[in-house]
Amino acid sequence: MQKKQSGLQLQGVVCQCLSNGRFR
């Protein structure tokens, strides 16, 4: 279950990064 939470948190960070446009 902890692994699933980690994945969700990572997705949130990626979403935030994309929103900030840092990924581009």
C-alpha positions as CSV (number, residue, x, y, z in Angstrom):
1,M,0.0,0.0,0.0
2,Q,2.9,2.3,0.7
3,K,4.2,1.7,-2.8
4,K,0.9,2.9,-4.2
5,Q,1.0,6.0,-2.1
6,S,4.6,6.7,-3.3
7,G,3.4,6.4,-6.9
8,L,0.6,8.8,-6.3
9,Q,2.9,11.3,-4.7
10,L,5.3,11.1,-7.6
11,Q,2.5,11.7,-10.0
12,G,1.5,14.8,-8.1
13,V,5.0,16.1,-8.3
14,V,5.2,15.4,-12.0
15,C,1.8,17.2,-12.5
16,Q,3.2,20.2,-10.5
17,C,6.4,20.2,-12.5
18,L,4.4,20.1,-15.8
19,S,2.1,22.9,-14.5
20,N,5.2,25.0,-13.7
21,G,6.6,24.2,-17.1
22,R,9.9,23.0,-15.6
23,F,9.6,19.8,-17.6
24,R,9.7,21.6,-20.9
